[in-house]
């Protein structure tokens, strides 16, 4: 038995095939190419099948990770997907965009002495198998309860709530402001990182289970939360995300050529600007592009700009490489594709020509001081270090704020100082009876899987409210 364990630990972690950097940086096709069945089984065999799996504790939706991996080892790929669906309504999405390195894989025992089991790769493999083969039975739906739930927003938290509650026997209708479902999964994350047909397939599965979807419906204007409750919905879940752009209030920020990451990525992803003129959505294509910020959204913006034909793309960040919040994989892919990181640098103002078009920006060199409230070292300006950087397109990616449309129309829902909804972290209950909330509208911008975790907690609380009265 001991020899078998040693053998598993010494087996190298599988390397997923990818498009070559000098090819992929000019197309929008998915970068990682997926695992073959043989590769998946080889990687799955590295799992130690721990009796007390720490990986599950690291998963915000508590997927039975050893269980689905065991089925891959046995060649039961359909069973692996069914096991994932017990806890995760979006496994093909999570397998691609979740920060496994700091969650499930970060807790993996195999990773204590080597590289952790590639849980994300295996999750993606199982979900892709289901989509391509169609050889997976849908989960069983409980007997109808007669209760109706409205889910506002079809992003990761809303889809999770809908998937959980439909299985518990409640009628669920999703109200989505855009013409496509998926929320940030379709308007924020680029095609090369998360193909939109995969999101569509995950949503189609929920529709097969009985979830109804109404698009082009802006709750807060088209209909209010109070009206939904008056029209017969027994509970409302608010998962509208944080979609309001945040700028830096610098001189020249209104010049032509300065975009928010929200607009830049929404035009490119949801509105298919990268396929112009097939899709009639123009998008600015700069030669010398600068991205301000260093999170995953900044990496998405930078890699998008390169694919749209930029000659030079720079990510300008006021801290060092160690403080960059983007996933290590995203940073690695960006550098491979020719993105330049300009670190310990902060923008001061933008310059334009006589027609009001951006021509450059003034920057200031920074140095790191003591840690601030975020735990990262505080950037401090170096006096007299100003210099000019030429650029004709800037994408501001320094976070986003809560859109007040819904909350302005529902004053009984309490808000914090940033305009985010106040909700019980354990249940998602808001200050208004019958209304729950979760995801970025509560926490501010976070990850897909954390939004899904909030949706899972809220769905359990809603079910208890509808069936037990608490």
C-alpha positions, 0 to 999 in steps of 0.5 A: 500500500505504501509503495502505491502511494509513493508511486502516485506522488512521483507521477508528474502532473499532466501538462494540458496542450495549448495553442502556441503563443505566437499563434493564439495571440492573434486569434480568439480560439480557446488557449488550452486544448483540453485533456484526452481520456488517457491523460485525464485517467493518468492525472486522476490516478495521482489522487490519493483518495484521502479519507478527510479530503482537504480539497473539498474544504477548499471548494466554495461549493463543496464538490465531492472531488475524490468522488468524481476523480475516482470515476475518471480513474475507472473510466466512468466519465458520465458518472464523474459529471453526474457527481459534479452536478450534485454540487456544481451547476457550472462545471465546464465554467469552473474548470476553466476560470476558477482559481484552483491554485488557491482553493481546492488544489491549494489544499491538495495533499499531493501538492505538499511534496510536489505538484497538486492534482490538476483538479480544474483540468479534470473538472473541465474534462468531465464537463466537456465529455458530457457536452460532447457525448450527451451521455449523461443523465440529468439530475432528478428533480424533486416533486413540485412544491408550488413555490415560485422564485425569481432570480435577478441576474444570470451570472454565476451566483444566479445560475447556481441558485436557479440550478439548486432550487429547480432540483428542490422542486420550486419553480424558478424564473431568471430575469436577465437585463442583457439579451444573452444569459451568463452575466460576467461569463459572457460579457466579461470573460473573453472567448479565448478563456471561456468559449460562449457556447460552453456557457450556453450549454451550461444554461441549456442544461438548467433550462432542460431541468425546467428553469425559465429565462426572461432576457431584456428585462431590467429589474429596477426599471422594467419591473421592481422587486416589490412588483415581483413579490406582488405578482406571486413570487414567494422569494427573490434572489438578487445576483446582479453583479458589480457592473458599474465602471470605476475610473481614476478621476485623472485629468484627461480621462474623458479623451477619446481612447480612454475606456473602462474595462467593462465597455471594452470587454462587453463590446468585444465579448457579448457584442462580438466586436472581435468578429466585426464586420460580421457583427456590427459592433465596432471597437477601438483597435489601438496600436500602442495600448495601455491597461491600468490594473493587474487583476484577471480583468486587466489580463483579459483586456490586455490579451484582447487588445493584442488579439485585436491587432495592437503592436504594443500592449503594456500593463501598468501597475503601481505595485510589484509582480508579487502583489499582482492579483491576477491568477498566476496562469493568466499572468503567465499566458499574458507574458507568453503572448507578448504583453509587457508588464510596467511595474511600480508605475502609476498614471498621473494624467492623460494627454490628447491632440487638438481633436480630443484623441488620446496621445499619451499619459504621464506616469510616476515611478513608485516604491513599496512601503509598509503593508496597507489594509489589503495586506499588500505593501503600500505604493509610494510615489518617488518625487521627481520621477515623472515621465511620459508614455506614448499610447493611443488606447487606455483601458482602465481596469481598477475594479467596478462598482454596484449598479444602483438601478435595482437598489434605488427602486427598492429602498428597503434593501440595506446598502453599505457605504460602497452601495453594495447590498448588505446580506447575511454571509451565511444565508444571503438574507437581505434587510427586506423580507423575502429577498436574498442577495449574493455574489459581486453585488454583495462582496464587490468584485470577486471570483466566479466560484465565490459567487457560486458559493454565495448562491449555494448558501442562499439557495439552501436558505431560500428552500428552508424559508419556502418549506419550513418558514425560516 
